[in-house]
């Protein structure tokens, strides 16, 4: 099985879902077979990529309920190397049952040992903006955690919270969990807010900050309206290029020989 990366932070509005979708799409552009798993009860990843619950052949809830095998709910996207397991928790009964299912911390890790998932180079899990329950079972099953944040004191507070939670997960369920990195999103250089945020980050989390930053870019927001990842909506946009660079950075970081197996650029299109 490929590397499992959870995208999580206990704060909304930081570009978590946009990061999960666009990173997964960028891996696919690099010819890395990628599975995106929508673990957010809002179904944001599914909506982003144009999947309507009325047309699902099953979703992650069915998998966690053991009514459907995960291989049966994998949906193909417009990108050849990108598949998705969608989510639909649109009714209260499903949400209440989900809370009971997630009491078994190992439930998702056991599901991901399925032989059918061996074909994927990367599995990206988009988690909700809170830590307990479904995020816990995602972290218990993951190899690493990618933490997107934007400028502001609340983001710093969220980082403190999640790093404490990582230690809890490592000591209780998953000792091999690592931090893939802290990703700066909606970045605007030469602003006071970002200057102050970066000072705090470098002071406490400098070694975790990824080199790539995701700029504030309207193309990322617009791509959601067209149900496409940014690289398919406007590959030349600054946001698209940044996510391609992020995928490159992570591929390089995880390559045994320290080299990128395939260079990603806008010339791929």
N, C-alpha and C positions, 0 to 999 in steps of 0.2 A: 504494500500500500504506500501511496505517496505521503508527502508531509501534510499534516492536518493543522491548519492555522485558524484559530478563532479570532474574530474581530469584535472586540468588546471594550466598553468603558461605561461606568455608571453615570452617564450624562447624555441627554439627548441634544440634537442639533449640532453635532460636531462632524458630520459627514461620515458616520459609521457605515450606513448602508451604501452610500455612494462609493466608499472605499472598497467594501466587499465586492460589489458588482464590477467596478472598473478594474480592480486588481485582478479578479478572476478572468475578466475579458482580456486583460493584457497578458496574462499567462497563456491564454488560448492563442493569442496572436503569435506568441513565441513558440507555438507548436508544443506546448505543455498541456497534456490532457487534464482538464480541470473540472471539478464538481463543486458547484456552489450550493450550499445547504441553507435554506431560509429558516432560521430558528427564531425569528422575531414574530411574536403573535400578531403584529400588525400586517404581516405578509409584505413588507416593504420591498424586499428583493424581487419577489414574484411580480408585484405591480410594476416595478421599475422595468422589468424585462417583458412586460405585456402579457403575463399569465393571469387569466381570470379563473377564480375558483369554480365557475360553472363549467369550465373546460378541463379541469384537472382530471387525471386518471388516478388520483390519489396524492396524498401529501405527507409531510413529516409527522403529522399527528397520527395518521394511519400506521406509520412505521413504529412509532413509540407505543402505540396501542397493541402492537403485534397482530394487527388484522391484515397487514399487507407487508410483503418483503420489500426492503428498500430498493431492490433492483426494479420493482414494478412501478415505482413512482418517480423514476428519473426521466426528466423531460429534456429534449434537445432544444437548443437555442439557435439563433441565427449564425453563431460562430461554430465552425466544425468541431473545435476542441473544447467547447464549453457546454456542460449540462447543468441542470438545476433540479433540486428537490424543493418544490414549492411549499408554502405554508398557508393554512386557512384556519384561523381560530376565531371565526366571525361570530360564534355564538357562546353564550355563557356556559352551557353544559360542557363544551369542549375545553374551555379555559379551566373550569373546576376539575375536570378529569386530568388535565395536564398537570395540575398541582400535585395530584396524588401520584401520577406516574413518575414525576421527577424526584420523588422521595427515594427512589432507587438510583443512587448516584452512578452506578456502573451500567445502567441500562443502555445508554447511547454508545459507550465504548464497546460493549459487546456487539451491538448492531454493526458498528464500523469494521469489525473483524471479518465481515462477509467477504468471500472470495471474489465477488463481482467487482469490488472496489479496488482490486489490485491494479486495474488498468489506469488509474488516475495518478498523475504526478503531484497534483496539489488538490487538497480538499479545503475549501474556504467556508467557514461557518459564520453567518451574520447573526449576532446575538442581540437580545433586547437591551435597553439602557438601564438594566438593573442586574444585580449579581446573583441573587439566590434563585433556586429553582432551575429553570431551563439553561441559564448561563452556567450554573454549577456543573451540570451534566456535560455541557459542551467543553468546559475547561478540563474536566476529568478525562475527556477523550482526546484532547488535542496535544500536539507536540509543542506548539508555541502560541503566543498571544500577541496580536498586533493591536496597538492602542492609538486610535486617532484622537487628536485634541485640537481645539482652536484656541485663540488668544482669550485670556481672562482668568480671574482668580478662581472661578468655579471649576475650570478645567484642572487647575493645580490641585484643588481639593479632591476632585475625582481621581486624579492620579494617586494621591496618597491612599485613598480608599482601595483602589484596585490592587496596588502593590501589597497592601496588607492582606487582601483576599488571595492573592497569588500564593503567599506564604502558607495560608490556611489550606489551599488546594494541594500544594506540594506536600505538606506534612500529613494530610488526611487521605488523599485519593490518588494523586498523580505526581510523584516525586521528580519525574522527568520533564515537567512543564517548564518551558523557557519563555522569556520575553523576546519576541521577534524584533520588536522595536517600538518606539514612540514616533508616530507620524504626525507632523504638523500639517493641518488642513486649513483651507480658507485663508491661506497665508497672504499677508499684505506687508511687504517690506517697508521700512522707514515709518512705521506707525508706533505711537507710544505704547499702545496695548501690546503689540508683539514684542517690542523691545523689553518691556517689563516681564512678559511671559517667558521669553527666552532666557533672561537673566535668572529667573527662578528655576527654570528647567535645567540649565547648565550647572546651577549650584547643587541640585539634588539628583538629577537623572541624566547627566551629560553623556554617560557611556551608552545609554539606551536610545538616544535620539538618532533617527535615521538620517542619512545624508539628503535624501530626496524630500522635498516639501511640495505640497499640493497647493497651488495658488488659488486665490479666490477667482473663479472663472465662470462666467455665465453659461458657457457651453455645457458644463456638467449639469447645471440645473435644467437647461433646455432639453438635454438628452432624455431626461426622465419623461417629459411630455410626449416624446416620440417613441417611448418604450425601447430605447436602445442604449447600450453602453456608449460612453463618450467616444471611444475609438471608432465606432460605426457611425456616429452622428457627425462628428467633425474631427478627423484624425489630426488636423493641423492645429487645433486649439491648444492653448497652453495647458489646460487641465488634462487633456488626452495625453499629451507628451509627457507630463509629469507622472501619470499613472504607468505609462510604458517604462519610464525610468525607474519607478518604484519596483515594478516586476523584475527589471534587470538587476537592481540592487539585491533583491531577495534571492534571485536565482544564483547570482554570483556568491552571495553569502553562504548558500547551501550547497554549492558545487564542491565535490570532494577535492578537486584540484584547484579550487579557488578561481576558476575561469568560467565565463559565461559560455554556455554551450551554443546558444544562438543569440546573436545580437538583435534586439528589438529596436526598430525605428519606424518612422512614418514611411520609409521607403518600402516597408513590407506590404504596402497597399497599392 
